[in-house]
Amino acid sequence: MRALQIFLFYNALLGKCSAFSACRSSPRQSSFVLSAQSNNGLDDGSTDTESGGAGTWNPLSLAVLRLGFTEPAWTSPLNYQKAAGTYKCASCGTALFSSNGKFDSGSGWPSFWRTISSNRVELKKEWDGRIECRCQKCKGHLGHVFPDGPQRGSLDAMELALVPETDPSIGYKVQNDIDSSFSRMPRYCVNGVALKFEKEVE
């Protein structure tokens, strides 16, 4: 079974890479490739590009964003990133998470307990009951959301006040009390290759 999974994984990668290679040699390359270095004057934290555009040619990033694969745990440098900054979608450049909402979950993947702003991340319930999180703009697969985030009492009150209204209230609750200091926030468990980190300018 493991050998079959590996075979299907690499075949999917080869097919996806071939498709994107064709796009790279096309005159319409600019329709598919975006520059994540500039937001073209937009003030919503996103990059001005056509829906569905790919901002990366990294095969693993494409396998995660477009095919829903999961990167191996403990392999992403972003899991160990401690600097202040913004985590953006590797495909469309939309700002998704802030370092203020990042925490060490011990899971092996970059984890966040809140998004950076409303309507940046969308949720979808999967067949196995897990909740998938995707970039709201380009629909790229990011990872999954779980109810075992940090306890509310361990978080800064000012940061808690900034939780977007569109974030899910799926953290573990204590006696159904959402405001209990022992209740937990959600945990966005995100593939590092689905993100690009932009360090805050000092």
N, C-alpha and C positions, 0 to 999 in steps of 0.2 A: 504493500500500500504506500509506504514511504517513497519507494522508487517511482511509483506512478505519479505521486504528487510532485516530485522533483521534475519528472518528465513534462507534466502539464504546465508547471511553472515556467520552465525555460522555453517551451514552445509558445506560451502566451507572450513572453518577453520578446521573442524573436519576431512574432507576428506584429506586435505593437511597434517595435523598433523599425521594422520594415516600412510600416505605414507612415511613421513620422519621418523616416529618411526620405521618403518620396515627397513629403511636404517640404522638407528643407531644400530640395532641389527645384521646387516649384516657384514660379514668379510670384505666387501668392503667399510666399513665406511669411510676410509681415502679418498676415491674417491669423497665423497660428503661433507665432513667436512673439512674446512680449518682453519688454525690458522692465525687470523688477526693480531697477535702480531709480526709476522716476515714477511719480504718480500723476504726471502730466497736468498738474494743477488741481487735481481733484482734492476735495477736503474731507472725503468720507473714508480715507485710509485704503482705498482700492486703486488698482491700476486700470487705466482706460484701454480696454482691449475687447475684442469680440468674445461673446459668450462661448465657452468651451475651448478657448485658446490654451496652449500649453506653454508654461513659462520655464520649462526644464526639459532637457533631453536625457537626464539621468534615467537609465532603464529601471532601477529599483523604485525611483520616485514615480515613474509612470505606472509601474505595476501596482503600486499602492494607490495612487490617486485615481487611476482609470479602471483598474481591475479589482480593487479592493483587497489586495494582498496585505500581509502584515510583515513588517521588518523584524528581524531577530531582536530579542530583548537585549538591552545593555550595549547595543552597537552604535547608537546615535550620540554624537558629540553634544547635541542639544539636551540630552538627558542630564548632562553634567554642567550645563551653562548656568552661571550664577550672576552674570552681568545684567544690568538694567537695560531694558529694550523692548522691542515689539516682535512678536512672532507672526509672520505673514504666510499666507497660502503660497506654496511653492509653484502653483500653477498660474493663478491670476493676480497674486500680489496683494490681495485683500488682507488688511490687518485683522487678525482673529483673536489673539491672546496677548496679554501684557505680562511682563515679568512679575508684576505685583500679584498676579493671580496664579503664579507657578509655585509648585511645592514638590518636595521629594516624597513620592508615594511608595518607593521601594519596589515598584513594579518592573523597572527596566526600560520604561518609555517616558518621554516628557509628559508631565501631568499638570493639569490646571484645575482650579476649583471655580473659576468663572471666566466668561468671555470678556473681550475688551469693550464691546458695545452691543446694542440691540441688533438683532437680525443679521448677525455675521455668521453664525453656525446654525445649521438646521439638523433636526433629529429625525430618524426613521427607525421604526421597530422592525427587527429582522425575524426570519422564520424561527430562529432558535431562542427568541425572547430577548436577545441583546439589543441595545439601542445604539445604532450607528450615528456618528456625527459627521457631517459633510460641510464643506464650504458652501455658504448660502448662494454665493455668486456663480461659481463655476461647477458646483456639485461634485467637486473632487472629494474622494474618501479620505477622511482624516484619521479615524479610529473609532472608539466606542466610549460611551458614558456609563459610569457605574455609581452606585449610591454610597460608596465608602470613602468619600473625600475627607478633608480635615474637619475636626470639630469646630463648631462656630466659636466656642470660647477661646480657641487658640489663635483666632484671626483678629486683625485690627478692625475696630468698629467702623472706622471711616471707610475702609476697603469694603466691608460688608454692605455699607450704604450705597456703594457704587455698582452692586450686582445688577446687571440689566434685567428688565422685566421679562425678557424673552428667554432667560436662562431657566432650565427645568428645576422644579422643586422635587427632586427624586432622591435626595440624600436620606440616610437613615434617620428617623425621627425618634425622640425619646417621649414616650407616652403621647404620641401624636402632637407634640409641641414643637412646631417648626422653629420657634425662637429660643428653644432651650440651648444653653451653652454646650450641652453634651450631644446635641443633634449634629448630624454631619452634612456637609455640603456635597454636591456631586463631584465626581472625579472624571474629568475629560482625559482619557488615556489616548495620546496622540502619537502617531508614527512620526519620528523626527524627520524622515525624508519628505514628508508632506508639508514641511514648514521651511521657511527661511527666516533667519534671525537678523534683525536690524538693531545694532547696538545704539543705545541712547547717547546722543552727543552731549558731552559735558561742557 
